[in-house]
Amino acid sequence: MAPKLLQFICSDSFEVSFCRVTRWILRFLGFWPLDSLNRLIIINIIFNLILLITACIGELRFAWFIREEPLKALDAFCPCLTKTVTWMKLVTFFVYRKDLSIILKSLFEHCKTDTNNLTKRTMISKTSFNTSIWCLLLYINAFIVSFLFSLKPLLVWSYHFYVTGHRGNWVALPFQAALPYQDMTQINNKAWYSIIYCILAHSGTITVFGITGCDGTLFCFCMYISISYQCLQEDFKTVFNKHMSRDLKAVRNDVLYNELTELVKRQQNIMEIFKSFNRIFKFMIFIHFGSASIILAIVLVNFLLIPGISKLIYLNYAFGTAIQLFTFCYGAERVNQNCLQLSEALYFCDWYKSNRRVKLLILFVLRNSQKGSPLEAPFFSPSLILFSSIIQKSVSYLTILQTFL
């Protein structure tokens, strides 16, 4: 059954497989850029954003009120920071919705053109499948963390009620929040308590979908740009193999030049799409990496010092935070590497047999591709080297935090 399912997913048309998982997830929140806005979607967006920021404020207030107990404060502040970053990403998606729609349409049309060739269609299908699997991994990990946060109060209450015999009525909230009271045990109204419980639990769900949707969209975009560069390599090789197998006369040089010109236009199109996408995602990349080391350090502190089921929660939390970082860094690395490989593939073609006009065109392509195509943010550019550096810094922050706790 499983192999047939995987085969079905791999054999789907590009229209179906394009950003499959992130499309489903962002549609749930109302943030998928290619969907037209209507009143229902706008209400869904506003509701999710207000609910998420309300939970963030409540958790931040709670962390401030108990700041003299650092461990408990960090326990409340860590989910708050993750939710705040996710809220900022979703707001960015909403503000740049129209721009993202144009960019994603351009990327879709560019990749769809490549699917006319069997070899390139196979490459793109594998990319779509791999990105879907990775986005599912992001979603499953984030869902497990949120589910454990929501389940923990019920498990603790059940343990005390059925095992220790403690018959207290209070069930802790999924996330530590002062919403609205500093001491939430003051809530005596069951309906009001249930509403707050649902708000906090749903804020976790929004965070899960927001993380997978926003980070997954960036990853899918990077992988499709990366495979577009690979397809371009195949196109250059095909054109040179077709024309260099015969004697190059003036007429054939003109034909070669015209075909190469079309490929250069496609290269320029890829670069423009990527630059436009990078411009929108700069802020999201910056806030994500700016908070990543802090979140990872806090998560590791909580994992080491907080007892009970919370260790399992924060173990998954740490794993998920590292996965998100790796998603950004690996996607950026693939784009840059495949852009550089285009120059290598072109260099080893028989371009030197052509006339001066073709050589100048090849030189133009080589210079553009040798610059690379880095995913940029203020002060840094995501890469696997940066990922390693952040992990090391997180360990340093962990050591510093442990001295104060």
N, C-alpha and C positions, 0 to 999 in steps of 0.2 A: 504493500500500500504506500509506504513512505517513498520508495524510489519513483513510483508513478506520479506521486504528488510533486516531487522535485522536478521530474521531467515535464510535467504540465506547466510549472512555473517558468522553467527555462524556455519553453516553446511558445510562451505568450507573445503576442504582438508588442511592438515597441510602445504603441499607444496605451496598452494595458500596463506594461511593466515599468514605464517611466515614473520614477519616484513613487513607486507603489505604496510602500509602508508610510512614508511621511505624508503622502497625499491623504491616505485614510485618516491618519492621526490628526493632522491639522484641520481636516474637515470637521472632526468632532468638536474642536474648539472654535471653528469658524474662521480660521486664519489661513486656509489654503489660498494662495494668491490668484490662482487661475479660476477660482469660482467667482461668479458675479455677485456683488453685494446686494442683499435685499434686507427688508426690515427684520426678518427673523434672525438672519446671520448677524446683523448689527447688534440686536438685543443679546444674542449669545456671546458675542465678543465683549460687550460692556459688562455683562453679568460676570463672566469669567475673570476679567481684569479687576473689577471691583472686589470680588470675593477673594482673589489671590492677594491683593495689596492689603485688604483688611486682616487677613491671617498674618501677613508679614509684620504689620504694625503691632498686632497683639503679641506675637512671639518676641519682637524686639522690646516691647514694654516689659514683658515678663523677665527677659534677660537683664534689663536695666534694674528692675526692682530687686533682683536677687544677686546683684553684681558682687556682693561680699562673699558669696559662695561660688567661686570661679567654676567649679566643675559642673554644677547645675546650670549656671549661666551659659556655659559653652554648649551644654546639651540642648538648650533652647535656641541659642544663637546660630548653630550650624544649619539646621533646616531653614531658619529664617533667611540666612544669607543665600542659600541655594534658591529659595523661592523668589527672593528679590532679584537675583540675576536672571532667573527665568522670566519674571514679569517684565524686566527691561527688554529682553529679547523679543517677547511677544508684542510689546508696544512698538518696537522697531519694525517688526513684521507688519503691523497694522499701518504705521506711518508710511512705510515704503511699499505698501501692497501693490500699487499700480506699477511702480518701477520693477518690482520683483516679477510681476505678471509678464511684463514685456521681455525681461531677461530670460525667464524660464521658457517662454514661447520661442524666443530666438534659439535657445539651446536645443529645445525639442526639434525644431525644424532643421537645425544643422545636423543633429545626430540622425534624424529620420532620413535625410538624404544619403547618409553613409550606409543605411540598412539596405539600400538597393543592391549592394554587393554582398555575396554570400559570406566571404571571409570576414568582412567588416561587420556584417550582421551578427555573426557568431560571437565576435569579440564584444559587441555592444550588449548582446543578450546575456553573456556571462557577467558583464559588469552590472547589469540590472539585477541579476540574480544575487550576486555577491553583496551589493549595496542593500538589497532587501533583507538578506540574512543578518547583516551587521546592524541595521536599524532595528530589527526584531530583538537582537541581543541587547541593544541599548534600552529598548522598551521593557523587556522582561526584567532586566536588572533594576531599573528605576521602579517598576511596578512592585517588585518583591520588597524593596526598601519601604515604599509608601504603605504597602499592605501590612508589613510587620509593625510599622509605627501605629497604624490604626488598630491592629489586632492586639498589640501589647497590653493596653489597659484592660481589655476584656479577659485576657489570659491571667493577668495579675489578680483581678477581682475574683475570677473563678477559682484560682488557687486558694486565696484567702477564705472564700466562702465555703468551698467543699473540702479542703484539706486541713487548714488550720482552724476552721470553725469560727473565724472572725466574720460577723454578720453585718459589717458596715455597708451602707447603701451607696457610698461614693465610688464612682468609677472614674478614674483619671481620664483626661482628654488625650486624643491621639498625639497632639503636639503641645508642648508647654506654652501656654499663651495667657496673657492678662487681657481677657476679652469678655466683659469690660472690667471685671474686678481684678485687683491685685491677687486676692485669694479667691480662686474660682470655687472653692467649697462653699462659698456664701450663696451660691445658686441653689435655691430650694424648689424652684419650679421645674418640673420634669420636661415640660414642653420647651421651655427656654434652653434648658441644658441640652436637649436632643438637637435643637437647631444649631447651637454652637458646636456640638460634636460633629454634625453633618458638614458644617461650614469648614471646619479644620480638616476633616477627612477628605472632603472634595477639593480643598486647596492642594492636598497631596496628589490627587488625581490630575488636577490641572498642571501641576509641576511635572508629573510623569509624562504627560502628553506634550507639554511645552518643551521639555528637554529633548525628547525623541524627535519631535517635529522640527524644531529649529536647528539642533545639531545635526540631525539626520539630513535635513535639506542641504546644509553646507557640505556634508560628506558626499551626498549624491551628486551635487553640482561639481565638486572637485573631481570625482571619479569619472563623470561624463566628459569633463574638459580633458582629463588625462587620456581617456580612450580616444577622444577626438584627435589629440596629437599623435597617438599611435596609428590611427587610421590615415592621418596625413602622411606619416612615414611610409605606409604601404602604398599610398597614391604616388608619392615621389619615386619610389622604387619601380613601380609598375610603368610609369611614364618613361623613365630612363631605360628600363629593360626593353620596352617596345621600340624605342627609336634608336638606341645605341647598337642594336643587333644588326643594323644596316649602315651603309655609308651615309653620312650626314651631308646632304647637299643643301643648297640655300633654301629650297622650298621646305625640306624636312626640318631645317633649323627654325623656320618660321612657324611651322606646326608645333614643334616642341616648345617654342617660346610662348605660343598662345595657350597651350595646355598648362604649362608651368605658371603662367599668369593667373589662370583660374585657381590653381592650388595656392598661390600666394594670397589671393583674395580670401580664400577659405582660412588660411593661417591668420590673416589680419582680423577676420571675423571672430575667430576663436579668442584672440587676444583682447578684442574690444568687449566681447561678452564677459570675459573673465575680469577685466578692469572694472566694468560696471557693477558686477556682482561684488567684487572686493570693496568697492566704494561703499556699498550698503552694509556689508558685513563687518567693516572695520570696527565699528563701535561694539558690536556683539563679541567679536574676537577679543577686543581689549578688556571688556568687563569680565569675560569668562576667564581669561588668563590672569587678570589682575586679582581675581578672587580664588583661583584654583589652588595655589599653594597654601593659602590661609585655610580654606575649607578642608583640604587634605590633611593638614597638620592637626586641625581641631578634631577631625574624624578619628585620626589615629590616637590622639590623646584620650578621647572618649572610649575608644575600643580598649585601650590599655587599662584605664582606671575605673570605668563604670562596670559594675557586676551584672550578672543575670543575663536575661534574654537580650539586653541591649548590646551585648558583645556581638551577637549574631547580626543585629541590625547594622551596627557600625562597620562590621567586616564587609557586608554587602555594599554599604555606603562608600567605603574607601575604594572598593573594587570598581564601583560605578563611576566615581570621580576620576579615577585613573583612566577608565575606558573613554570617558568624554574627552579628556585631554588628548589621548592617543588618537581619537577620531579626528580632531582638528589637525593635529600634527602629521598624521599619516596622509590625510587627504591633501594637505598642502605640499608635502614631500613628493607625492606621486605626480602632481601637476608640474612641479618644477623639474623633476627628473625627466619626465617624458618630453618636456619642452627642450631640455638640453640634449636628449637623445635624438631629437629630430635633426639637430645640426650634425651629429655623428653619422646618422644614417645617410644624410644628404652628402656628406663629405666623401663617403666611400662609393658613391655612384660615379658613373663615368662622365661627369659634367665637364671635365677638361677637354673632351673631344668636340664640344660644341663651339659655336662662334662667340664673339666677344659680348654680344647683347645678352645671350643666355647666361654667360659666366657672370655678368654684372647682376643679373636677376638672382642667380644662386648665391652670390655674395651678400645680397640684401637679405635673403632668407637666413643665411648662416649668421649674420650679425644679429638679427632679431632673436633667433632661437638661442644663441649663445648667452644672451642676457638673462635667460631663464624666465620663469613666470611665477615669482614668489607671491604667496598670499600675505599681504602686508597689513600690519596694524601699527598704531603709534608706538614707537620705541622698540619694536621687535617684529620678527617674521616667524610664524609657526613652522616648526620642523621637528624631526625626530631628535635632533641634538637638543633643541629647546625642551622637548618632553623629558629627556634625561636630566637636564638642568633643573627643571621644576620639581621632579621627584627628589633630587638631592637637596634642594632648598626646603622642601616640605619636611624632610628628616631633620634639617637644621632648626626649623621653626618648632618642630616637635620637641627637640632637646631643650630649647629655650622655654617653651611652655611648661615642661615638666619641672623646671627649676622653681616656677612660681606656684605650683599646685601641691 
